[in-house]
Structures are given as C-alpha cells and as structure tokens.
C-alpha cells in the first residue's frame, strides 16, 4: 500500500508556487481507492491504523495520503531551508 507524503514544501518554498497537481484526483481517475488522513505521518501507530483501513478494499488498488513535516524533529522543522542543511 503506497503512502503519498503531503509535504507542502519544496526546496524553494511552499509547493503552491510550483506544484498544482491534485495527486488524489489523479489516482481517483485511474480507479484507485484514495484514502487521505489528517494524522501525523511520523506516528507509527497512526500509520498502522491507516494501513489497516486501506486493506479493507479488495477490488482495486489503494493509495494513502498523509501529512508530513519536512525536517521533522529538527530545529528547522517545516522550513524549506532544511533542504541541504
């Protein structure tokens, strides 16, 4: 079960500047089940729950989308400058 990380940050700043693709809709258009969760993607218990939910679909592929934080746990968490630091 693939997990797509919603990072919302690129090297140059917020993804809204350069990335406008709706990833969820792309997979829906290919007849995938798309599950988006507002959970901490750095929480293994939360990820386990997501995988359990995704496994209930038996007729088509599933992708899950989770919010992630760039630089999680560092002093530059959620700051695009963390790239290359």
N, CA, C and O atoms as a CHARMM CRD file, in Angstrom:
* protein
*
  340
    1    1 UNK  N      0.86300  -1.17400   0.00000 PROA 1      0.00000
    2    1 UNK  CA     0.00000   0.00000   0.00000 PROA 1      0.00000
    3    1 UNK  C      0.90200   1.22700   0.00000 PROA 1      0.00000
    4    1 UNK  O      1.57300   1.50000   0.99500 PROA 1      0.00000
    5    2 UNK  N      0.92500   1.96400  -1.09500 PROA 2      0.00000
    6    2 UNK  CA     1.77000   3.15500  -1.13800 PROA 2      0.00000
    7    2 UNK  C      1.23200   4.25900  -0.22900 PROA 2      0.00000
    8    2 UNK  O      0.02300   4.43500  -0.07500 PROA 2      0.00000
    9    3 UNK  N      2.15500   4.98300   0.35700 PROA 3      0.00000
   10    3 UNK  CA     1.80500   6.14100   1.18500 PROA 3      0.00000
   11    3 UNK  C      2.40300   7.36200   0.50900 PROA 3      0.00000
   12    3 UNK  O      3.61900   7.46500   0.34600 PROA 3      0.00000
   13    4 UNK  N      1.52900   8.29100   0.11500 PROA 4      0.00000
   14    4 UNK  CA     1.97600   9.52500  -0.52600 PROA 4      0.00000
   15    4 UNK  C      2.14700  10.59100   0.55200 PROA 4      0.00000
   16    4 UNK  O      1.19500  10.90600   1.26600 PROA 4      0.00000
   17    5 UNK  N      3.34300  11.14700   0.67800 PROA 5      0.00000
   18    5 UNK  CA     3.56000  12.17300   1.70000 PROA 5      0.00000
   19    5 UNK  C      3.17800  13.56100   1.19200 PROA 5      0.00000
   20    5 UNK  O      3.75200  14.05200   0.22000 PROA 5      0.00000
   21    6 UNK  N      2.22100  14.18200   1.84500 PROA 6      0.00000
   22    6 UNK  CA     1.89200  15.57700   1.54900 PROA 6      0.00000
   23    6 UNK  C      2.86200  16.44200   2.33000 PROA 6      0.00000
   24    6 UNK  O      2.68800  16.66700   3.52800 PROA 6      0.00000
   25    7 UNK  N      3.87100  16.91700   1.65000 PROA 7      0.00000
   26    7 UNK  CA     4.92300  17.67500   2.31000 PROA 7      0.00000
   27    7 UNK  C      4.62000  19.17000   2.32900 PROA 7      0.00000
   28    7 UNK  O      4.90000  19.84800   3.31700 PROA 7      0.00000
   29    8 UNK  N      4.05200  19.68500   1.24400 PROA 8      0.00000
   30    8 UNK  CA     3.71000  21.10000   1.09300 PROA 8      0.00000
   31    8 UNK  C      4.91000  22.03900   1.08900 PROA 8      0.00000
   32    8 UNK  O      4.73700  23.25500   1.17300 PROA 8      0.00000
   33    9 UNK  N      6.11800  21.50100   0.99300 PROA 9      0.00000
   34    9 UNK  CA     7.30900  22.34100   0.95300 PROA 9      0.00000
   35    9 UNK  C      8.29200  21.75700  -0.05800 PROA 9      0.00000
   36    9 UNK  O      8.58000  20.56000  -0.04500 PROA 9      0.00000
   37   10 UNK  N      8.80000  22.62400  -0.93300 PROA 10     0.00000
   38   10 UNK  CA     9.88500  22.27100  -1.84500 PROA 10     0.00000
   39   10 UNK  C     11.14600  22.99800  -1.39800 PROA 10     0.00000
   40   10 UNK  O     11.12200  23.74200  -0.41700 PROA 10     0.00000
   41   11 UNK  N     12.22000  22.79100  -2.10000 PROA 11     0.00000
   42   11 UNK  CA    13.48000  23.47000  -1.77900 PROA 11     0.00000
   43   11 UNK  C     13.30700  24.98700  -1.81100 PROA 11     0.00000
   44   11 UNK  O     13.88300  25.69400  -0.98300 PROA 11     0.00000
   45   12 UNK  N     12.51800  25.49200  -2.76000 PROA 12     0.00000
   46   12 UNK  CA    12.37100  26.93600  -2.92800 PROA 12     0.00000
   47   12 UNK  C     11.21900  27.54200  -2.12500 PROA 12     0.00000
   48   12 UNK  O     10.99400  28.74900  -2.20500 PROA 12     0.00000
   49   13 UNK  N     10.50100  26.75500  -1.37000 PROA 13     0.00000
   50   13 UNK  CA     9.39400  27.29600  -0.58300 PROA 13     0.00000
   51   13 UNK  C      8.15700  26.42400  -0.66600 PROA 13     0.00000
   52   13 UNK  O      8.24100  25.22400  -0.92900 PROA 13     0.00000
   53   14 UNK  N      7.02000  27.03700  -0.44100 PROA 14     0.00000
   54   14 UNK  CA     5.74200  26.33400  -0.42900 PROA 14     0.00000
   55   14 UNK  C      5.43200  25.73100  -1.78600 PROA 14     0.00000
   56   14 UNK  O      5.72300  26.33600  -2.81700 PROA 14     0.00000
   57   15 UNK  N      4.84300  24.54300  -1.79400 PROA 15     0.00000
   58   15 UNK  CA     4.54600  23.85800  -3.05500 PROA 15     0.00000
   59   15 UNK  C      3.51900  24.59200  -3.90100 PROA 15     0.00000
   60   15 UNK  O      3.44400  24.36600  -5.10900 PROA 15     0.00000
   61   16 UNK  N      2.74100  25.45200  -3.30400 PROA 16     0.00000
   62   16 UNK  CA     1.72100  26.18100  -4.07400 PROA 16     0.00000
   63   16 UNK  C      2.35600  27.02600  -5.17900 PROA 16     0.00000
   64   16 UNK  O      1.69100  27.37200  -6.15500 PROA 16     0.00000
   65   17 UNK  N      3.63800  27.35700  -5.02800 PROA 17     0.00000
   66   17 UNK  CA     4.35600  28.15900  -6.01900 PROA 17     0.00000
   67   17 UNK  C      4.60800  27.37400  -7.30300 PROA 17     0.00000
   68   17 UNK  O      4.54100  27.93700  -8.39600 PROA 17     0.00000
   69   18 UNK  N      4.89900  26.06800  -7.17900 PROA 18     0.00000
   70   18 UNK  CA     5.33000  25.31400  -8.35500 PROA 18     0.00000
   71   18 UNK  C      4.60000  24.00300  -8.59400 PROA 18     0.00000
   72   18 UNK  O      4.80500  23.37800  -9.63500 PROA 18     0.00000
   73   19 UNK  N      3.76400  23.56900  -7.67800 PROA 19     0.00000
   74   19 UNK  CA     3.15100  22.25200  -7.80300 PROA 19     0.00000
   75   19 UNK  C      1.65500  22.37900  -7.61000 PROA 19     0.00000
   76   19 UNK  O      1.17600  22.59000  -6.49600 PROA 19     0.00000
   77   20 UNK  N      0.91600  22.24700  -8.71100 PROA 20     0.00000
   78   20 UNK  CA    -0.53700  22.43400  -8.63300 PROA 20     0.00000
   79   20 UNK  C     -1.32100  21.15500  -8.88400 PROA 20     0.00000
   80   20 UNK  O     -2.55100  21.17800  -8.89800 PROA 20     0.00000
   81   21 UNK  N     -0.63400  20.05500  -9.07800 PROA 21     0.00000
   82   21 UNK  CA    -1.30800  18.79700  -9.36300 PROA 21     0.00000
   83   21 UNK  C     -2.12500  18.33400  -8.15500 PROA 21     0.00000
   84   21 UNK  O     -1.68400  18.44100  -7.01100 PROA 21     0.00000
   85   22 UNK  N     -3.31000  17.82500  -8.43200 PROA 22     0.00000
   86   22 UNK  CA    -4.13700  17.21100  -7.40300 PROA 22     0.00000
   87   22 UNK  C     -3.83900  15.70400  -7.44500 PROA 22     0.00000
   88   22 UNK  O     -4.42300  14.96500  -8.23800 PROA 22     0.00000
   89   23 UNK  N     -2.93600  15.27500  -6.59100 PROA 23     0.00000
   90   23 UNK  CA    -2.47400  13.89100  -6.60300 PROA 23     0.00000
   91   23 UNK  C     -3.62100  12.93300  -6.32600 PROA 23     0.00000
   92   23 UNK  O     -3.74200  11.89400  -6.97600 PROA 23     0.00000
   93   24 UNK  N     -4.45800  13.28000  -5.36500 PROA 24     0.00000
   94   24 UNK  CA    -5.58800  12.41100  -5.04000 PROA 24     0.00000
   95   24 UNK  C     -6.48300  12.18900  -6.25300 PROA 24     0.00000
   96   24 UNK  O     -6.87200  11.05900  -6.54600 PROA 24     0.00000
   97   25 UNK  N     -6.80800  13.27000  -6.95600 PROA 25     0.00000
   98   25 UNK  CA    -7.68400  13.16000  -8.11600 PROA 25     0.00000
   99   25 UNK  C     -7.04400  12.35400  -9.24000 PROA 25     0.00000
  100   25 UNK  O     -7.73800  11.64600  -9.97000 PROA 25     0.00000
  101   26 UNK  N     -5.72900  12.45600  -9.38200 PROA 26     0.00000
  102   26 UNK  CA    -5.03200  11.66700 -10.40500 PROA 26     0.00000
  103   26 UNK  C     -5.25700  10.17000 -10.17000 PROA 26     0.00000
  104   26 UNK  O     -5.53900   9.42600 -11.11000 PROA 26     0.00000
  105   27 UNK  N     -5.13500   9.73700  -8.92900 PROA 27     0.00000
  106   27 UNK  CA    -5.32800   8.31400  -8.64000 PROA 27     0.00000
  107   27 UNK  C     -6.79500   7.90900  -8.71600 PROA 27     0.00000
  108   27 UNK  O     -7.10400   6.79700  -9.14300 PROA 27     0.00000
  109   28 UNK  N     -7.70200   8.79000  -8.31000 PROA 28     0.00000
  110   28 UNK  CA    -9.13400   8.50000  -8.44300 PROA 28     0.00000
  111   28 UNK  C     -9.47200   8.29700  -9.91700 PROA 28     0.00000
  112   28 UNK  O    -10.25100   7.40600 -10.25700 PROA 28     0.00000
  113   29 UNK  N     -8.89600   9.11400 -10.79000 PROA 29     0.00000
  114   29 UNK  CA    -9.19200   8.99300 -12.22200 PROA 29     0.00000
  115   29 UNK  C     -8.70600   7.66500 -12.80600 PROA 29     0.00000
  116   29 UNK  O     -9.17900   7.23900 -13.85900 PROA 29     0.00000
  117   30 UNK  N     -7.77000   7.01700 -12.12900 PROA 30     0.00000
  118   30 UNK  CA    -7.28400   5.69700 -12.55900 PROA 30     0.00000
  119   30 UNK  C     -7.97800   4.57700 -11.78500 PROA 30     0.00000
  120   30 UNK  O     -7.52900   3.43100 -11.79300 PROA 30     0.00000
  121   31 UNK  N     -9.06400   4.92100 -11.12700 PROA 31     0.00000
  122   31 UNK  CA    -9.90500   3.97800 -10.38800 PROA 31     0.00000
  123   31 UNK  C     -9.20600   3.35300  -9.18300 PROA 31     0.00000
  124   31 UNK  O     -9.41200   2.17900  -8.87400 PROA 31     0.00000
  125   32 UNK  N     -8.39000   4.13900  -8.51500 PROA 32     0.00000
  126   32 UNK  CA    -7.80200   3.70700  -7.25700 PROA 32     0.00000
  127   32 UNK  C     -8.69700   4.16000  -6.11700 PROA 32     0.00000
  128   32 UNK  O     -9.43800   5.13500  -6.24400 PROA 32     0.00000
  129   33 UNK  N     -8.62300   3.45400  -5.01700 PROA 33     0.00000
  130   33 UNK  CA    -9.19400   3.96200  -3.77200 PROA 33     0.00000
  131   33 UNK  C     -8.14700   4.91200  -3.18200 PROA 33     0.00000
  132   33 UNK  O     -6.98400   4.53800  -3.03000 PROA 33     0.00000
  133   34 UNK  N     -8.55000   6.11300  -2.85800 PROA 34     0.00000
  134   34 UNK  CA    -7.63800   7.10100  -2.28400 PROA 34     0.00000
  135   34 UNK  C     -8.12000   7.42700  -0.88000 PROA 34     0.00000
  136   34 UNK  O     -9.24800   7.88100  -0.68500 PROA 34     0.00000
  137   35 UNK  N     -7.25900   7.19300   0.08600 PROA 35     0.00000
  138   35 UNK  CA    -7.58600   7.48600   1.47100 PROA 35     0.00000
  139   35 UNK  C     -6.65700   8.57600   1.97300 PROA 35     0.00000
  140   35 UNK  O     -5.43700   8.41300   1.96600 PROA 35     0.00000
  141   36 UNK  N     -7.23400   9.68300   2.40600 PROA 36     0.00000
  142   36 UNK  CA    -6.44700  10.78400   2.95400 PROA 36     0.00000
  143   36 UNK  C     -6.76300  10.90600   4.43700 PROA 36     0.00000
  144   36 UNK  O     -7.92400  10.93000   4.84300 PROA 36     0.00000
  145   37 UNK  N     -5.73100  10.98200   5.21300 PROA 37     0.00000
  146   37 UNK  CA    -5.88100  11.03300   6.66100 PROA 37     0.00000
  147   37 UNK  C     -5.17400  12.25000   7.21600 PROA 37     0.00000
  148   37 UNK  O     -4.08200  12.60600   6.77200 PROA 37     0.00000
  149   38 UNK  N     -5.79300  12.87800   8.17700 PROA 38     0.00000
  150   38 UNK  CA    -5.18100  14.00200   8.87100 PROA 38     0.00000
  151   38 UNK  C     -4.51400  13.45100  10.13000 PROA 38     0.00000
  152   38 UNK  O     -4.94500  13.71900  11.25100 PROA 38     0.00000
  153   39 UNK  N     -3.46000  12.67900   9.91600 PROA 39     0.00000
  154   39 UNK  CA    -2.72500  12.08600  11.02600 PROA 39     0.00000
  155   39 UNK  C     -1.25200  12.44800  10.89100 PROA 39     0.00000
  156   39 UNK  O     -0.78900  12.83000   9.81700 PROA 39     0.00000
  157   40 UNK  N     -0.53800  12.32400  11.97600 PROA 40     0.00000
  158   40 UNK  CA     0.88800  12.56800  11.97500 PROA 40     0.00000
  159   40 UNK  C      1.57200  11.39800  11.27800 PROA 40     0.00000
  160   40 UNK  O      1.59700  10.28800  11.81000 PROA 40     0.00000
  161   41 UNK  N      2.11400  11.63200  10.11900 PROA 41     0.00000
  162   41 UNK  CA     2.75800  10.57300   9.34300 PROA 41     0.00000
  163   41 UNK  C      4.04400  10.08700   9.99200 PROA 41     0.00000
  164   41 UNK  O      4.67400   9.15400   9.49400 PROA 41     0.00000
  165   42 UNK  N      4.43700  10.70200  11.08500 PROA 42     0.00000
  166   42 UNK  CA     5.62800  10.27700  11.81100 PROA 42     0.00000
  167   42 UNK  C      5.25400   9.44100  13.03200 PROA 42     0.00000
  168   42 UNK  O      6.11400   9.09700  13.84200 PROA 42     0.00000
  169   43 UNK  N      3.98500   9.12000  13.15800 PROA 43     0.00000
  170   43 UNK  CA     3.45800   8.32800  14.27400 PROA 43     0.00000
  171   43 UNK  C      3.17700   6.90800  13.77100 PROA 43     0.00000
  172   43 UNK  O      2.22600   6.69400  13.01900 PROA 43     0.00000
  173   44 UNK  N      3.99000   5.95300  14.17700 PROA 44     0.00000
  174   44 UNK  CA     3.85900   4.58900  13.66500 PROA 44     0.00000
  175   44 UNK  C      2.51200   3.96000  13.99300 PROA 44     0.00000
  176   44 UNK  O      1.99300   3.18200  13.19300 PROA 44     0.00000
  177   45 UNK  N      1.93500   4.27500  15.14300 PROA 45     0.00000
  178   45 UNK  CA     0.61100   3.74300  15.47300 PROA 45     0.00000
  179   45 UNK  C     -0.44700   4.29600  14.51900 PROA 45     0.00000
  180   45 UNK  O     -1.34700   3.56700  14.10200 PROA 45     0.00000
  181   46 UNK  N     -0.34300   5.56500  14.17600 PROA 46     0.00000
  182   46 UNK  CA    -1.28600   6.16200  13.23100 PROA 46     0.00000
  183   46 UNK  C     -1.14400   5.52700  11.85500 PROA 46     0.00000
  184   46 UNK  O     -2.14200   5.24500  11.19200 PROA 46     0.00000
  185   47 UNK  N      0.08000   5.30400  11.42900 PROA 47     0.00000
  186   47 UNK  CA     0.31800   4.67900  10.11900 PROA 47     0.00000
  187   47 UNK  C     -0.23300   3.25400  10.10000 PROA 47     0.00000
  188   47 UNK  O     -0.78900   2.81600   9.09300 PROA 47     0.00000
  189   48 UNK  N     -0.08200   2.54300  11.19000 PROA 48     0.00000
  190   48 UNK  CA    -0.64500   1.18800  11.27200 PROA 48     0.00000
  191   48 UNK  C     -2.15200   1.23300  11.07700 PROA 48     0.00000
  192   48 UNK  O     -2.70400   0.39400  10.36600 PROA 48     0.00000
  193   49 UNK  N     -2.82800   2.19500  11.69500 PROA 49     0.00000
  194   49 UNK  CA    -4.27400   2.34500  11.51600 PROA 49     0.00000
  195   49 UNK  C     -4.65200   2.65000  10.07800 PROA 49     0.00000
  196   49 UNK  O     -5.66000   2.15300   9.57700 PROA 49     0.00000
  197   50 UNK  N     -3.85500   3.45900   9.42300 PROA 50     0.00000
  198   50 UNK  CA    -4.08900   3.79900   8.02300 PROA 50     0.00000
  199   50 UNK  C     -3.97300   2.54800   7.15000 PROA 50     0.00000
  200   50 UNK  O     -4.80600   2.32400   6.27100 PROA 50     0.00000
  201   51 UNK  N     -2.96500   1.75000   7.38600 PROA 51     0.00000
  202   51 UNK  CA    -2.76500   0.53600   6.59500 PROA 51     0.00000
  203   51 UNK  C     -3.90000  -0.45800   6.82400 PROA 51     0.00000
  204   51 UNK  O     -4.36400  -1.10000   5.88200 PROA 51     0.00000
  205   52 UNK  N     -4.34200  -0.58500   8.06000 PROA 52     0.00000
  206   52 UNK  CA    -5.47400  -1.47300   8.35800 PROA 52     0.00000
  207   52 UNK  C     -6.71000  -1.01700   7.58700 PROA 52     0.00000
  208   52 UNK  O     -7.41300  -1.83900   6.99900 PROA 52     0.00000
  209   53 UNK  N     -6.97500   0.28000   7.58800 PROA 53     0.00000
  210   53 UNK  CA    -8.13600   0.81100   6.85000 PROA 53     0.00000
  211   53 UNK  C     -7.98500   0.57800   5.35000 PROA 53     0.00000
  212   53 UNK  O     -8.95600   0.23400   4.67700 PROA 53     0.00000
  213   54 UNK  N     -6.78200   0.76000   4.82500 PROA 54     0.00000
  214   54 UNK  CA    -6.55100   0.59500   3.38600 PROA 54     0.00000
  215   54 UNK  C     -6.73200  -0.85100   2.94400 PROA 54     0.00000
  216   54 UNK  O     -7.15100  -1.10300   1.81400 PROA 54     0.00000
  217   55 UNK  N     -6.42800  -1.78400   3.80000 PROA 55     0.00000
  218   55 UNK  CA    -6.53400  -3.20100   3.44500 PROA 55     0.00000
  219   55 UNK  C     -7.97000  -3.69400   3.30200 PROA 55     0.00000
  220   55 UNK  O     -8.19100  -4.80400   2.81700 PROA 55     0.00000
  221   56 UNK  N     -8.94200  -2.90000   3.71100 PROA 56     0.00000
  222   56 UNK  CA   -10.34000  -3.34300   3.60100 PROA 56     0.00000
  223   56 UNK  C    -10.82000  -3.37000   2.15900 PROA 56     0.00000
  224   56 UNK  O    -11.75500  -4.10200   1.83500 PROA 56     0.00000
  225   57 UNK  N    -10.19500  -2.58400   1.29000 PROA 57     0.00000
  226   57 UNK  CA   -10.56000  -2.57000  -0.13400 PROA 57     0.00000
  227   57 UNK  C     -9.94900  -3.78200  -0.81700 PROA 57     0.00000
  228   57 UNK  O     -8.73100  -3.95900  -0.79900 PROA 57     0.00000
  229   58 UNK  N    -10.77900  -4.60800  -1.41300 PROA 58     0.00000
  230   58 UNK  CA   -10.29500  -5.84200  -2.03900 PROA 58     0.00000
  231   58 UNK  C    -10.36800  -5.82600  -3.56400 PROA 58     0.00000
  232   58 UNK  O     -9.85100  -6.73700  -4.21200 PROA 58     0.00000
  233   59 UNK  N    -11.01100  -4.78900  -4.15800 PROA 59     0.00000
  234   59 UNK  CA   -11.26300  -4.81000  -5.59600 PROA 59     0.00000
  235   59 UNK  C    -10.42800  -3.84500  -6.42400 PROA 59     0.00000
  236   59 UNK  O    -10.44300  -3.91900  -7.65200 PROA 59     0.00000
  237   60 UNK  N     -9.71100  -2.95500  -5.78400 PROA 60     0.00000
  238   60 UNK  CA    -8.88000  -2.03200  -6.54900 PROA 60     0.00000
  239   60 UNK  C     -7.69100  -1.59500  -5.70200 PROA 60     0.00000
  240   60 UNK  O     -7.70000  -1.73700  -4.47900 PROA 60     0.00000
  241   61 UNK  N     -6.68300  -1.07100  -6.35700 PROA 61     0.00000
  242   61 UNK  CA    -5.50600  -0.63700  -5.59800 PROA 61     0.00000
  243   61 UNK  C     -5.83900   0.56800  -4.71600 PROA 61     0.00000
  244   61 UNK  O     -6.76100   1.33500  -4.99200 PROA 61     0.00000
  245   62 UNK  N     -5.06800   0.70100  -3.66700 PROA 62     0.00000
  246   62 UNK  CA    -5.28100   1.78500  -2.71000 PROA 62     0.00000
  247   62 UNK  C     -3.99400   2.56800  -2.52000 PROA 62     0.00000
  248   62 UNK  O     -2.90900   1.99000  -2.45300 PROA 62     0.00000
  249   63 UNK  N     -4.11900   3.87000  -2.43500 PROA 63     0.00000
  250   63 UNK  CA    -3.01300   4.73700  -2.04300 PROA 63     0.00000
  251   63 UNK  C     -3.50900   5.57600  -0.86800 PROA 63     0.00000
  252   63 UNK  O     -4.66500   5.99900  -0.83300 PROA 63     0.00000
  253   64 UNK  N     -2.63500   5.80300   0.07300 PROA 64     0.00000
  254   64 UNK  CA    -2.98600   6.64100   1.21100 PROA 64     0.00000
  255   64 UNK  C     -2.17600   7.92600   1.14800 PROA 64     0.00000
  256   64 UNK  O     -1.03300   7.92900   0.69300 PROA 64     0.00000
  257   65 UNK  N     -2.76500   8.99500   1.60000 PROA 65     0.00000
  258   65 UNK  CA    -2.10500  10.29800   1.60800 PROA 65     0.00000
  259   65 UNK  C     -2.03100  10.77900   3.05400 PROA 65     0.00000
  260   65 UNK  O     -3.04000  10.83300   3.75600 PROA 65     0.00000
  261   66 UNK  N     -0.83400  11.12400   3.48000 PROA 66     0.00000
  262   66 UNK  CA    -0.62800  11.57000   4.85300 PROA 66     0.00000
  263   66 UNK  C      0.12600  12.88800   4.87900 PROA 66     0.00000
  264   66 UNK  O      0.97000  13.13800   4.01900 PROA 66     0.00000
  265   67 UNK  N     -0.16800  13.72000   5.84200 PROA 67     0.00000
  266   67 UNK  CA     0.57200  14.96600   6.03100 PROA 67     0.00000
  267   67 UNK  C      1.90900  14.65800   6.68600 PROA 67     0.00000
  268   67 UNK  O      1.97300  13.93600   7.68000 PROA 67     0.00000
  269   68 UNK  N      2.95900  15.20200   6.12900 PROA 68     0.00000
  270   68 UNK  CA     4.28700  15.03500   6.70800 PROA 68     0.00000
  271   68 UNK  C      4.90600  16.40300   6.95800 PROA 68     0.00000
  272   68 UNK  O      4.43100  17.41600   6.44600 PROA 68     0.00000
  273   69 UNK  N      5.95800  16.41700   7.74000 PROA 69     0.00000
  274   69 UNK  CA     6.66600  17.66200   8.03200 PROA 69     0.00000
  275   69 UNK  C      8.11900  17.51100   7.61600 PROA 69     0.00000
  276   69 UNK  O      8.81500  16.59200   8.04900 PROA 69     0.00000
  277   70 UNK  N      8.56000  18.41900   6.77700 PROA 70     0.00000
  278   70 UNK  CA     9.95300  18.40100   6.37000 PROA 70     0.00000
  279   70 UNK  C     10.82100  18.71800   7.59400 PROA 70     0.00000
  280   70 UNK  O     10.50900  19.62000   8.37100 PROA 70     0.00000
  281   71 UNK  N     11.87800  17.98800   7.74700 PROA 71     0.00000
  282   71 UNK  CA    12.78800  18.22300   8.86400 PROA 71     0.00000
  283   71 UNK  C     12.20900  17.86300  10.21400 PROA 71     0.00000
  284   71 UNK  O     12.62500  18.41200  11.23400 PROA 71     0.00000
  285   72 UNK  N     11.25400  16.94900  10.23600 PROA 72     0.00000
  286   72 UNK  CA    10.56400  16.58900  11.47500 PROA 72     0.00000
  287   72 UNK  C     11.56400  16.31300  12.59700 PROA 72     0.00000
  288   72 UNK  O     12.49700  15.52600  12.44300 PROA 72     0.00000
  289   73 UNK  N     11.34600  16.97200  13.71200 PROA 73     0.00000
  290   73 UNK  CA    12.18300  16.77700  14.88900 PROA 73     0.00000
  291   73 UNK  C     13.41100  17.66500  14.95200 PROA 73     0.00000
  292   73 UNK  O     14.11700  17.66700  15.96100 PROA 73     0.00000
  293   74 UNK  N     13.68200  18.41900  13.89800 PROA 74     0.00000
  294   74 UNK  CA    14.84700  19.30500  13.90200 PROA 74     0.00000
  295   74 UNK  C     14.43700  20.72900  14.26800 PROA 74     0.00000
  296   74 UNK  O     13.25000  21.03400  14.37800 PROA 74     0.00000
  297   75 UNK  N     15.41700  21.58100  14.45300 PROA 75     0.00000
  298   75 UNK  CA    15.13800  22.98900  14.74700 PROA 75     0.00000
  299   75 UNK  C     14.54000  23.71300  13.54200 PROA 75     0.00000
  300   75 UNK  O     13.91800  24.76400  13.69700 PROA 75     0.00000
  301   76 UNK  N     14.72300  23.16000  12.34900 PROA 76     0.00000
  302   76 UNK  CA    14.19900  23.78000  11.13100 PROA 76     0.00000
  303   76 UNK  C     12.97200  23.04300  10.59600 PROA 76     0.00000
  304   76 UNK  O     12.69300  23.08100   9.39700 PROA 76     0.00000
  305   77 UNK  N     12.25600  22.38700  11.47200 PROA 77     0.00000
  306   77 UNK  CA    11.04400  21.65600  11.08000 PROA 77     0.00000
  307   77 UNK  C     10.10200  22.57200  10.31000 PROA 77     0.00000
  308   77 UNK  O      9.83600  23.69600  10.73600 PROA 77     0.00000
  309   78 UNK  N      9.60400  22.09900   9.18900 PROA 78     0.00000
  310   78 UNK  CA     8.62900  22.77700   8.32500 PROA 78     0.00000
  311   78 UNK  C      9.21600  24.02700   7.65100 PROA 78     0.00000
  312   78 UNK  O      8.45900  24.85400   7.14300 PROA 78     0.00000
  313   79 UNK  N     10.51300  24.17600   7.63700 PROA 79     0.00000
  314   79 UNK  CA    11.14400  25.31300   6.96600 PROA 79     0.00000
  315   79 UNK  C     11.85400  24.77700   5.72400 PROA 79     0.00000
  316   79 UNK  O     12.65500  23.84700   5.81400 PROA 79     0.00000
  317   80 UNK  N     11.55600  25.36600   4.56500 PROA 80     0.00000
  318   80 UNK  CA    12.13500  24.82400   3.33700 PROA 80     0.00000
  319   80 UNK  C     13.65200  24.85000   3.32400 PROA 80     0.00000
  320   80 UNK  O     14.26500  24.09200   2.57200 PROA 80     0.00000
  321   81 UNK  N     14.27800  25.69800   4.13000 PROA 81     0.00000
  322   81 UNK  CA    15.72600  25.77800   4.18700 PROA 81     0.00000
  323   81 UNK  C     16.39800  24.53700   4.74000 PROA 81     0.00000
  324   81 UNK  O     17.62100  24.41500   4.67400 PROA 81     0.00000
  325   82 UNK  N     15.61800  23.61400   5.28300 PROA 82     0.00000
  326   82 UNK  CA    16.18100  22.37000   5.81400 PROA 82     0.00000
  327   82 UNK  C     16.83800  21.55100   4.70000 PROA 82     0.00000
  328   82 UNK  O     17.74900  20.76700   4.96400 PROA 82     0.00000
  329   83 UNK  N     16.37600  21.73300   3.44400 PROA 83     0.00000
  330   83 UNK  CA    16.99100  21.02100   2.31000 PROA 83     0.00000
  331   83 UNK  C     18.44000  21.44100   2.19800 PROA 83     0.00000
  332   83 UNK  O     18.73800  22.62800   2.06000 PROA 83     0.00000
  333   84 UNK  N     19.32300  20.49800   2.25700 PROA 84     0.00000
  334   84 UNK  CA    20.73500  20.76500   2.08700 PROA 84     0.00000
  335   84 UNK  C     21.42600  21.27000   3.34300 PROA 84     0.00000
  336   84 UNK  O     22.62000  21.56900   3.31500 PROA 84     0.00000
  337   85 UNK  N     20.69700  21.36800   4.43200 PROA 85     0.00000
  338   85 UNK  CA    21.31800  21.85100   5.68100 PROA 85     0.00000
  339   85 UNK  C     22.09100  20.74600   6.36500 PROA 85     0.00000
  340   85 UNK  O     22.67700  20.96700   7.42400 PROA 85     0.00000
